Amino acid sequence: MRPIVEIAAGLGLNPDDLIVYGADKAKVRLEVLERNPKQGRLILVSAITPTPAGEGKTTTTIGLGQALAKRRKSVCLALREPSLGPCLGMKGGATGGGKSQVLPVEDINLHFTGDFHAVTSAHNLLTAMLDNRIYRQGLGDIDPRRILWKRVMDMNDRALRNIVIGLGGVLQGVPRETGFDITAASEIMAILCLAENHADLKARLEKILVAFTHKGDPITARALNASGAMLALMKDALLPNLVQTTEGVPALVHGGPFANIAHGCNSVIATKMAMALSDWAITEAGFGFDLGAEKFFDIKCRSAGLDTAAVVLVATCRALKSHGGVKADALDRHDPEAVQRGLSNLDRHVENIQHFCEPPIVCLNRFSGDTEEEIDVVRRHCRERLKVPFALSNVFEEGGEGGLELADAVIANAETESNPFCPLYEWDEPVPDKIFKVANKMYGAEKIEYAKKAERDLKAIEKLGYGNLPVCIAKTPASLSDDPSKIGRPEHFTVTVREILISAGAGFLIPLTGEIMRMPGLPAKPQAEYIDFEEGAITGMR
């Protein structure tokens, strides 16, 4: 790795613009944005519906940035920070792979510059101040059945989903049922990623809805006098983190909301800073296009005034075989027919991109076991049926050199002057209409069913004046539907909304569909079992 001050200098930054964390990491001061208005083209990288076989979206994003640099383009990446939950749980690290990674891998995956801890602390401070108000003043006007604000931690822990607190007598608080969400699902994480500056951050924090009175009036963080201290805890967390790729390309890694239970995009500040400091800003949205990328456009771009010059859709032969019905233990076998069957999922996501009036580029991320016949199935399908640009990528094994075909396709097909994207809906439409448009156009659902709780939530949302907020649908990432067992391109299905959460500070509504949960559990063999610290170095991180 090169010293981070050298990476910063390549972006036109001087040492006074940085708060350094050792020799290889730094936070970038917000004054940089005041001096440099956004100018570069924004490229979004998304993917087909994820499978256990892996798609390599982050690896492709990093490799594309390195390939553009090899084409002598001014480029900067804007990525999300990894959560400890998946790093120590099932997925493992989230810094790319092979010769296309952001460095230092172990630091970024484990704690980094403390942003997740700042979000966790600010979130739990608000919870503690709410419980303290209840303890000091009794429930009073607070309806104990309508306390909304839980606690969070950056760890997968199913035992904390539903708990009882305040046991042990009168000095230990007031007993009530509550629970934990994972930090990536915290509204404060979403606020961090959508805020434009410290003043906007505080204004959003003040709007957080924590409970209701017996009369149904909202109680906010502002009413608890909590926003000032929360801002103090997060003052540095709002600053983007500058690191580098394996080939020395600058990367701003900042914010980490999940895309299945939150909006799945890195911070607005980091994205705008990447666009301000380079001609090509490369970012990604979590999970498949139906989740993170839809929210990227309908929430992030609408609120921040952003637009993309092109969208890259990542697929793999292995993932297409999986959508074609092949079991995990047979994915390495030559099977072009299964690849062909799985293309229906690719088709849906290309159509999804076109719903936003954006130019799609299909990227096939090559694995070592892929055969030329399998690759050609996808290439011919893109060119002859879908009529969209296709590029083969091998950035895992070859770094930027393996992404030159993709870089050339992006350069050739990116809009010189980006045309405004087409949103799926207008924010002032009725909430059920917004939910249906996303579920119908992105997932292919024919109908929405609302549980009794969701129907009550809809009435409360309109009464409280939150009906003009966009929707951030929480849904399984494993399927286009809300049923994770339905692979490929499901048809003739209904999406069930069981309740709708109000994220007033972040500025969106969260319809919870199917069996989605906001606190994951650990798998039978968590990644944490492989991690160790030996001879001065962390081992087993993947």
Helices and strands as residue ranges (DSSP letters): H 4-10, G 15-17, E 18-21, E 25-28, H 31-35, E 41-47, H 57-70, E 75-79, H 84-88, E 96-97, E 100-103, H 105-109, H 115-137, E 142-147, E 151-153, G 158-160, E 163-165, G 170-172, E 176-178, E 180-182, G 183-185, H 187-194, H 198-206, E 209-213, E 218-220, G 222-224, H 227-234, E 241-245, E 250-253, H 268-277, E 280-284, I 289-293, H 294-295, I 296-301, H 302-304, E 310-315, H 317-323, G 328-330, H 336-355, E 360-365, H 372-380, I 381-386, E 390-393, H 395-398, G 399-403, H 404-413, H 431-438, I 439-443, E 447-450, H 452-464, E 494-503, E 508-513, G 527-530, E 532-534, E 537-539
